[in-house]
């Protein structure tokens, strides 16, 4: 029983370290991953979503949709595709360390800083890719 507890604790520390590295790669404090609720807020900052999404993450059932959406944006923020999102969702034990300790680089929210800036600008005309004046 003691051996099981030791292995479990080592595993938990490894996953926390992986998430810590993900936060640091995104330019956020790594320690934020161990603070409940605050870690979700920082994750939302990493993926480029507003703070009110935190409320949506607290509502039962709705939080599943928003959590999967946030995972998709997290994988895209590191240059990965939807297949990686499925991996994060079902095999997070493997895919979070790949993201944290692997060669993935943070590219900005959505993985495209220019598109993120355009989405933040309400005067942007998406059909013509031009800024309205």
N, C-alpha and C positions, 0 to 999 in steps of 0.2 A: 504494500500500500504506500509506503514512504517513497519507494522508487517511482511509482506512478505520479505522485504529487510533485516530485522533483522534475520529472520529465514534462509534466503539464506546465509547471511554472517556467521552465526553460523555453517551452514552445510559446507561451504567452509573451514572455520578454522578447523573443525573436520577432513576433508579429507587431509588437509595439515599436520595436526598433525599425521595422520596415515602414510602418506608417510615419514614424518620426522623420525618416529620410525623405519620404514623399513630400511632407510638409516643408522640409528644408529646401528641397529641390525647387519648390514653388515659391520660395522666398518668404515663407512664413516661419514663425518660431516652431521648432520641433516639439517642444514641451506642450504645445497646444493640443496635441493629439491625445493626451491623457486626461484632459479636463472634460468631464461630461457636459454635453450641450454646447459648450464653447467650441469643442472640436468640430461639431457639425457646422457651426457658424463660420469657422475658418475654412472648412472644406467648401462651403458655398462661396466664400471669397475666392478660393483657388479656381473654382469652375466658372466664376463670373456671374453668379446669381445674387439677387438682392437679399438683404437680411430678412425680409418678410417670409422668405421660403422656410425659415426656421420654424415658423408657426405651422406651416403645412407639414413639416417633418414630425410634428408632435401629434397631429390628428390621425387616429387609427384608420387604417385602410388607405387613406389618401397618402400617408407617409410612404407606403410601398411604391406607389407610382413615382413620387418625387425622389425617393432614394435611388430607384433604378435609373431615372433620368439623370440624377447627379453623378452616378457611377459612369454612365455613358459620357457625360461631359468631362469627367475626370480622365477617362481613358483617351478622349480626344485632345485634352489639354496636354497630354504627354505624347501626342503623335500616334496613338494607337487607334484601331478601328473597333467596329461593333463586336467582332469576335472576341477581342480582348475584354470588352464590357461583359460579355457572357461569362468569360473566365473569371472576372472579378466577382460576378454575382454568384456563380456556383462553385468555384474553386478559389475563393479568396485566399485560402491558405497557401496556394502556390503563386497566384498572380500579384498579390500585394508585394511580396518580396521581390518579384521580378521587376515591378515598377520602382520600388524603393532602392534596391541594390543593383539593379541592372543599368544598362546604358541609356535608358529613356531620359530625355531632357524635357523640361517644362517649356512649352511653346507659348504659353499664355492661355487665357480662357478660350475654350473651344478649339485650341490648337492653331488658331489663326488670329494673331493680334490685330491685323488690319480689319478683319471681319468683326471682331469684337468691338473695336473702336467705332466702326460704322453702325453697329447695332445700338451702341450707347448714344449716338447722335440722332435726336429725333428729326432733324432737318435733312437727313440723308435720303436720297431718292434711290431705292434699290433697283428699280427698273432701268435707270440710266447710269447707275453707279456714279452719281454726281452729288455734290453738296449743294443744297439750295441756299440761296442768299436772301 
